[in-house]
Amino acid sequence: MERSVLSELRQRIHERLDYTGTLSDDQLRDLIEASVMQEARDGGWTMRQRKEAVYTLFHSFRGLDALQPLLDDPSVTEIMVNDHETIFIEREGLTRRADARFESREKLEDVIQAIVAQINRVVNDASPLVDARLPDGSRVHVALPPVALKGPTLTIRKFPDKPFTMSDLIMKGSLGAEAADALKALVKAKYNIFVSGGTGSGKTTMLGALSGFIPAEERIVTIEDSAELQLPSIPNWVALETRNANAEGKGEITIRDLIRASLRMRPNRIIVGEVRGGEALEMLQAMNTGHEGSLSTGHANTSRDMLSRLETMVLSAAPLPTEVIRRQIASALDILVHVSRLRDGSRKITEIHEVIGLRHGEIELNPLFVFREHGDGGGRVEGHLTPTGQRLRSTEKLVAAGLNIPDALLGAEEGLHE
């Protein structure tokens, strides 16, 4: 059916709402159904068209308008609104334009304000950028003019119905059982693990899957810009979320503030959703002061690049000598896991490194697993995350935890001997 017909119907219903006053959801649905039935008789609509019209009109009043069908579609993983007429989606790793639009720029602005108001955040001309979330945990980023030149922009990273487990990632081909067993042992033994990757590569998903290996009796504090992590297996879990400054520029609570606060909450482990700046210093200090087994993520193209970025982040917080920063990083981090989004849209772990220490002033890495491609098969990248044959150098935590060293971490000769 044409959008103009739905727009006229919506206007008529809107006028009746103004006349009848506030209605419950059921009353609104009844009013919409009656209006659609009248229009359907005159226009010869099919039953499917009637149902779609009721659904669309209802969510234009109570839901998120043009976004609601995309949010309800489980195959859509990301929604990108460039302006009120241009919406793109990601499905199965591929981006395409959606057959959806808002009837006006004002309607898109109304939807944005409704989203941020749910978590008591503000976005306007004075504060045109904001991170938010939907009630289901989906991550939202908003950009308004003047920084968004084409008009209000909205990006939604959808939250899965249930958190991905490591078994789910194995089934999806993100890694193999051998690497998963190694990571399971490393998490249980309280190795500090840092996950790196590009935008949309699956860092948060991997962080959540790794968190699933944390013993249930431990106390965990998670720290995020927008709360997204779910730890259903941890009963003693505190979730902290940053807060933007108010209209007067006061009341901001940053990741750095939350890391400092978390140290007074007696956590066994701290999980920082993502480090982007000076908070990296606090995170590294926490890992170096008894909070073993902590986890975090950051943006980088490779594991080596992540180390360079961490240096830059720490420098932004404190003008320390390079050697001091590198020593801090090398002593805090045990394992680097790098996730990549490949050219076919699939997301896979492509590197797992052990951080050994400093050598000639450089942080030394020991490659444990690397992703090896076998070619393209029907447009899909074929390959596997395979052990390098290098043994895990630091086994003290595994031994102290009473865990066996996984075969893939014993090294080629020892593993073969076993």
C-alpha positions in Angstrom: 0.0 0.0 0.0 1.2 3.5 -0.6 2.7 5.5 2.2 0.5 8.5 1.4 -2.6 6.4 2.3 -1.1 5.4 5.7 0.0 9.0 6.3 -3.6 10.2 5.7 -4.9 7.4 8.0 -2.4 8.3 10.7 -3.5 12.0 10.5 -7.2 11.1 10.9 -6.4 8.8 13.9 -4.2 11.5 15.4 -7.1 14.0 15.2 -9.4 11.5 16.9 -6.8 11.0 19.6 -6.7 14.7 20.3 -10.5 14.6 20.6 -10.8 11.5 22.8 -7.8 12.2 25.0 -5.3 9.6 26.3 -6.0 6.0 25.4 -4.6 2.7 26.6 -2.7 0.5 24.1 -5.8 -1.7 23.7 -8.1 1.2 23.1 -5.6 2.7 20.6 -5.3 -0.6 18.8 -9.1 -0.9 18.6 -9.3 2.6 17.1 -6.7 1.9 14.5 -8.3 -1.4 13.6 -11.7 0.3 13.0 -10.1 3.0 10.9 -8.1 0.4 8.8 -11.2 -1.8 8.3 -13.1 1.2 6.9 -10.3 2.1 4.6 -9.8 -1.5 3.6 -13.5 -1.9 2.5 -13.2 1.2 0.3 -9.8 0.2 -1.1 -10.2 -3.5 -1.4 -7.2 -4.4 0.8 -6.1 -7.9 1.4 -6.0 -9.4 4.9 -2.2 -9.1 4.9 -2.3 -5.5 4.0 -4.8 -4.8 6.8 -2.5 -6.5 9.4 0.5 -4.6 8.1 -1.4 -1.3 8.3 -2.5 -1.9 11.9 1.0 -2.9 12.9 2.6 0.1 11.2 0.1 2.6 12.5 0.2 1.3 16.0 3.9 1.6 16.2 3.9 5.0 14.7 2.1 6.1 17.9 3.5 3.7 20.6 6.6 2.1 19.2 9.6 3.4 17.2 7.7 4.1 14.0 9.6 3.0 10.9 12.3 1.3 13.0 9.9 -1.1 14.8 9.6 -3.7 12.0 13.4 -3.7 11.7 13.8 -4.1 15.4 11.4 -7.0 15.4 13.2 -8.8 12.6 15.7 -11.2 14.2 17.8 -11.4 11.0 18.6 -7.6 11.2 21.7 -7.0 13.4 22.3 -3.3 12.8 20.1 -0.3 11.8 21.7 2.8 10.3 19.5 5.9 9.9 21.3 8.5 7.7 18.3 10.8 7.6 14.6 10.5 7.8 14.4 9.1 4.3 17.5 6.9 4.2 17.8 3.8 6.3 20.3 1.0 5.9 20.4 -2.4 7.7 22.9 -5.1 8.2 21.7 -8.7 7.7 24.0 -11.7 7.7 27.1 -9.5 7.7 26.0 -7.6 4.5 24.7 -4.0 4.4 21.7 -3.0 2.2 19.2 -0.2 2.0 15.9 -0.9 3.9 12.5 -0.3 2.4 11.6 2.0 5.3 11.5 5.7 6.0 10.1 8.2 8.4 7.3 10.5 7.2 9.2 13.6 8.3 12.4 14.8 9.9 10.3 15.8 12.9 9.0 12.3 13.4 12.6 11.0 13.4 13.5 13.6 16.0 10.6 12.5 18.1 11.7 8.9 18.0 15.3 9.9 19.0 14.0 12.0 22.0 11.8 9.1 23.1 14.8 6.7 23.0 17.2 8.9 25.0 14.5 10.0 27.5 14.1 6.3 28.6 17.5 6.3 30.2 17.4 10.0 31.4 19.8 11.3 28.8 19.7 14.5 26.8 20.5 15.2 23.2 20.1 18.6 21.6 21.9 21.3 19.7 24.2 22.0 22.7 24.9 18.3 23.2 24.4 16.8 19.8 26.1 13.4 20.4 24.9 10.7 22.8 25.1 7.0 23.5 22.0 5.3 24.7 20.3 1.9 24.8 16.9 0.4 24.1 15.0 -1.5 26.8 16.2 -4.8 25.4 19.9 -3.6 25.7 20.4 -2.7 22.0 23.2 -0.1 21.7 22.2 3.3 20.3 24.3 6.2 19.0 22.7 9.6 18.1 24.2 12.5 16.2 22.2 15.7 15.6 23.0 18.9 13.7 25.2 20.8 13.6 27.6 17.8 13.7 25.4 15.7 11.5 25.2 17.8 8.3 22.3 15.9 6.6 20.0 15.9 9.7 19.4 13.6 12.7 21.4 10.4 12.5 20.7 7.2 14.5 22.7 3.9 14.6 21.4 0.9 16.5 23.4 -2.2 17.2 20.8 -4.8 18.1 21.0 -6.8 21.2 20.5 -10.6 20.7 17.6 -12.3 22.4 20.1 -14.2 24.5 23.8 -13.6 24.9 26.1 -15.6 22.6 28.0 -18.4 24.4 31.3 -19.7 23.2 29.4 -22.8 21.9 27.3 -20.5 19.7 30.5 -18.8 18.3 32.0 -22.3 17.6 28.8 -23.2 15.6 29.1 -19.9 13.7 32.7 -20.7 12.8 34.2 -17.8 14.7 36.7 -20.2 16.3 37.3 -23.9 16.8 36.8 -26.1 19.9 40.6 -26.2 20.5 40.9 -22.5 20.8 37.7 -22.3 22.9 39.1 -24.8 25.4 42.3 -22.9 25.7 40.4 -19.6 26.3 38.1 -21.3 28.9 41.2 -22.5 30.9 42.8 -19.1 30.7 39.7 -17.3 31.9 39.2 -19.7 34.8 42.8 -19.4 35.8 42.4 -15.6 36.0 44.6 -14.5 33.1 44.0 -10.9 32.2 42.6 -10.9 28.7 42.2 -8.0 26.3 40.0 -8.3 23.2 40.8 -6.0 20.2 39.2 -5.5 16.8 37.7 -3.1 14.4 34.2 -1.5 14.5 31.5 -4.2 14.3 34.0 -7.1 14.5 32.3 -8.7 17.5 34.5 -7.5 20.4 31.6 -7.2 22.8 30.1 -10.5 21.8 33.5 -12.2 22.4 33.8 -10.4 25.8 30.4 -11.7 26.8 31.3 -15.3 25.7 34.6 -15.2 27.6 32.7 -13.9 30.7 30.6 -17.1 30.5 33.6 -19.0 31.8 34.0 -17.0 35.0 33.2 -19.1 38.1 29.7 -18.3 39.5 31.0 -17.7 43.0 33.1 -14.7 42.1 32.0 -11.0 42.4 32.1 -9.2 39.1 31.8 -5.4 38.3 31.1 -4.5 34.7 31.7 -0.9 33.5 30.3 0.4 30.2 29.3 3.5 28.4 25.9 1.9 27.6 25.1 -1.2 29.6 25.1 -4.1 27.2 26.9 -7.1 28.8 24.8 -9.8 30.3 26.2 -12.3 32.8 23.3 -14.6 33.7 25.6 -17.2 35.3 27.1 -14.7 37.8 24.7 -14.0 40.8 27.2 -11.5 42.5 27.4 -9.0 39.6 27.3 -5.2 39.7 26.7 -3.3 36.4 27.9 0.3 36.2 27.1 2.8 33.4 28.6 6.2 32.6 26.5 9.3 32.7 26.6 12.4 30.5 26.8 15.9 31.8 23.5 17.7 32.3 22.5 20.9 30.5 24.7 22.9 32.8 27.7 20.8 32.1 27.7 19.1 35.5 27.2 15.6 36.8 29.3 13.7 34.2 30.5 10.3 35.4 33.2 8.8 33.2 34.7 5.3 32.7 37.7 6.5 34.7 35.4 7.5 37.6 33.7 4.1 37.5 36.9 2.2 37.5 38.1 4.1 40.6 34.7 3.5 42.3 34.7 -0.2 41.4 38.0 -0.8 43.3 36.1 0.0 46.5 33.4 -2.6 45.7 35.6 -5.6 46.5 35.4 -7.2 43.0 37.2 -10.4 42.1 37.3 -9.2 38.5 36.6 -6.0 36.7 35.2 -6.0 33.1 35.5 -2.8 31.2 33.3 -2.8 28.1 35.7 -0.7 26.0 38.6 1.6 26.7 39.0 4.6 24.4 41.2 7.1 26.3 42.8 7.9 29.6 40.8 5.3 31.5 43.3 2.7 30.1 45.7 3.8 32.9 43.2 3.0 35.6 42.3 -0.3 34.0 46.0 -1.4 33.8 46.6 -0.3 37.4 43.6 -2.3 38.5 44.9 -5.4 36.7 48.3 -4.8 38.4 46.9 -4.5 41.9 45.2 -7.8 42.6 42.2 -7.8 40.2 43.4 -10.8 38.2 41.2 -12.3 35.5 39.9 -8.9 34.4 38.7 -8.4 30.8 38.3 -5.4 28.4 38.2 -4.5 24.8 39.5 -1.8 22.5 39.6 -0.7 18.8 42.6 -1.8 16.7 43.5 -3.5 13.5 45.9 -6.1 15.0 47.1 -7.2 18.4 50.3 -5.3 17.9 48.4 -2.1 17.0 46.3 -2.5 20.2 49.5 -2.3 22.3 50.4 1.0 20.5 46.9 2.4 21.0 47.1 1.5 24.7 50.3 3.5 25.0 48.7 6.5 23.4 45.7 6.2 25.7 47.9 6.0 28.8 49.9 9.0 27.6 46.7 11.0 27.3 46.1 10.5 31.1 49.7 10.9 32.3 52.9 12.1 30.7 54.9 9.0 31.6 58.1 7.7 29.9 57.4 5.2 27.2 59.4 2.4 28.9 57.3 2.9 32.1 54.0 2.7 30.1 55.2 -0.4 28.2 56.2 -2.1 31.4 52.8 -1.3 32.9 51.1 -2.8 29.9 53.3 -5.9 29.8 52.8 -6.7 33.4 49.1 -6.1 33.4 48.0 -8.0 30.2 48.4 -11.7 29.9 46.5 -12.6 26.7 45.5 -10.6 23.6 42.5 -11.9 21.5 42.0 -10.2 18.2 38.6 -10.5 16.3 38.1 -9.4 12.7 35.3 -8.8 10.4 36.4 -10.5 7.1 35.6 -9.4 3.6 32.6 -11.8 3.4 31.0 -10.2 6.5 31.8 -13.0 8.8 33.4 -12.4 12.2 36.2 -14.6 13.4 39.1 -14.7 16.0 42.2 -14.2 13.9 44.9 -13.9 16.5 45.5 -15.1 20.1 48.8 -13.9 21.6 50.5 -14.2 25.0 52.1 -11.1 26.3 55.5 -12.2 27.5 57.2 -9.0 28.7 59.7 -6.4 27.6 62.6 -7.2 25.3 65.0 -4.4 24.1 62.3 -1.9 25.1 59.5 -3.5 23.1 56.6 -5.6 24.3 57.2 -9.1 23.2 54.2 -11.3 22.0 54.1 -15.0 21.8 51.6 -16.1 19.0 49.5 -19.0 20.2 46.8 -19.2 17.5 46.5 -17.6 14.1 43.7 -17.7 11.5 44.9 -19.4 8.3 42.8 -19.0 5.1 42.3 -21.8 2.7 40.6 -19.7 0.0 37.1 -18.6 -0.9 34.2 -21.0 -1.2 31.1 -19.7 -2.8 31.9 -16.2 -1.7 32.7 -17.2 1.9 36.2 -17.0 3.4 37.4 -20.5 4.3 39.9 -21.0 7.0 40.6 -22.0 10.6 42.1 -20.6 13.8 45.0 -23.0 14.3 47.6 -23.4 17.0 51.0 -22.0 16.1 52.9 -24.7 17.9 54.3 -22.2 20.4 53.9 -23.2 24.0 52.3 -20.9 26.6 55.3 -19.4 28.5 53.5 -18.3 31.7 51.7 -21.3 33.1 51.9 -20.3 36.8 48.2 -19.3 37.0 47.0 -22.5 35.4 49.1 -24.5 37.9 47.9 -22.4 40.8 44.3 -22.9 39.8 44.8 -26.7 39.6 44.0 -26.8 35.9 45.6 -28.9 33.2 47.4 -27.0 30.5 45.3 -27.4 27.2 47.2 -29.4 24.6 47.1 -26.5 22.1 49.1 -24.4 24.7 51.8 -27.1 25.3 53.6 -26.4 22.1 54.3 -28.6 19.1 56.8 -31.0 20.7 55.2 -31.3 24.1 51.8 -31.7 22.7 53.0 -34.4 20.4 54.8 -36.1 23.2 51.5 -36.1 25.3 
